[in-house]
Amino acid sequence: MSHAATVHSLWTTAAVSPPDKIPTPHIEYGQLAPTLIVLGAAIVGVLIEALLPRRHRYAAQLFVSVVALAAAFAAVLGLAAGDYGTSKARIAAMGAIAVDGPALFLEGTILLVALVAVFTFAERRLDPAAHGNRVDSFAAQAAAVPGGDAEKAAVKAGFTTTEVFPLLLFAVGGMLIFPAANDLLTLFVALEVFSLPLYVLCALARRHRMLSQEAAVKYFLLGAFSSAFLLFGIALLYGYAGTVTYGGIADVVDGTVREVTPALAGTMGNDALLLIGGAMVLMGLLFKIGAVPFHMWTPDVYQGAPTPVTGFMAAATKVAAFGALLRLLYVVLPGLRWDWRPVMWGVAIVTMLGGAIVAVTQTDVKRLLAYSSIAHAGFILAGVIAMTPDGISSVLFYLAAYSFVTLGAFSVVTLVRDAGGEATHLSKWAGLGRRSPLVAAVFAIFLLAFAGIPLTSGFAGKFAVFKAAADGGAGPLVVIGVISSAIAAFFYIRVIVLMFFSEPRTEGPSVAVPSPLTSAAIAIGVAVTIVLGVAPQYFLDLAGQAGVFVR
């Protein structure tokens, strides 16, 4: 048979064979609704930027963002009420996304955090009006050279970067997929989807633009490295197990895999692939968390980024990354527990101690909060190491509590200003309690929550995490955690003493009066902090019910 005839016969046989050979993807839109709503709204936001005249964009973007996040949160509540977190937990979207308790709990937390963050993004009363136009924390024209003619013209024309709202929504969409991803490629795509908008957002500060752009470049370069490590780890794990799905890899690790193909038989025994691949994926996730050997970006980026972005990033990224880490360790690699637990012990110890000790030397509020977030990552890791159901629920609770404290603290930082914008140097905060007692008192509440003083959410979270770690046989870790909590308490209390018991300076900063938007963000932070501190039991039970991963 000639070549052409062969090709022809192949065509005809292909046409004759039944059409069900190519399976159509089966997508459960209802169960993926939270993510789809947010990403859909982000696309609407891009269209608003393209089609609406400049003066209407801000209101339209704010409306779309708030409605989308609220609707997505309602969708999460609907799924939780429909028992998708407990008895009906399942794998959706052809095995790519898990719909289960931890995923829904973390998605709800991320959406609430994002909703509060949108308020801080939209704040327009803090900076003095430039040329009669109200301005926010973001650059007038991001593409203009700092200090150049184009920038002056943009400021004079009253431009504002309303693109921050769709960027925020794209980041939130990626964060919603990240803790729910059920195969490694979905995990990687979600990581990129939420990292890239954050790199851009970090570069958009209105004041100190060079510092802001430097922060974004540092974040981008280090983030690209960590993504590369993660991707290489995925490749090695795929080489080891012959699949990227979490359940499939877990089966090969446990040795419970059903059919062993010759190719799989060749790689299954190769523990080097598994250990190096697992370590590299962990490295990518620990970078996002800001655990100690991979924390160097945190203080620089937190200091340089616009403060509303810092608050959002510090809260939401941690929630998403810890969700992904929990799923990886509890679903994919529980069979490797003896290999990864000692490593995570070491990481948790240096993270707790390193974050707390270095924070003592900081003189900038944003850097101080950055190092404190590193120390908190260490405390949460103690709960991750527990490997018990209580470990999961305590981590979920801590993340929810911590994220609102962080958002509130960074929102307060946006209020304290002098002629050059935000006054973030600690010496300028001296005597703030006499000049504006309310703001100082609110900040003191957040600092006490960070320190883990009883009757704040920080205490309830720390207690739950340390109790889970102790029950899981990590007693020494708890001792080190308590010691580093004491070191950390020292520098939180020092800031409170500075605010209330030292003389105000004559040329000190003033506290700007915010619009209802930032006031609401701070009020929500305080309310959550106190409610979770005084009556944590309901929320601990909620996290306990949500603490089972679907296999």
Salt bridges, closest charged atoms under 4 A:
GLU49 OE1 - ARG57 NH1 3.49
ASP100 OD1 - ARG327 NH2 2.85
ASP127 OD1 - ARG207 NH2 2.87
ASP127 OD1 - ARG417 NH1 3.10
ASP136 OD2 - ARG124 NH2 3.68
GLU151 OE2 - ARG209 NH1 2.74
GLU214 OE2 - LYS218 NZ 2.76
ASP300 OD2 - LYS218 NZ 3.03
ASP300 OD1 - ARG367 NH1 3.04
ASP418 OD2 - LYS428 NZ 3.10
GLU422 OE2 - ARG417 NH2 3.67
ASP471 OD2 - LYS467 NZ 3.63
GLU503 OE2 - ARG434 NH1 2.92
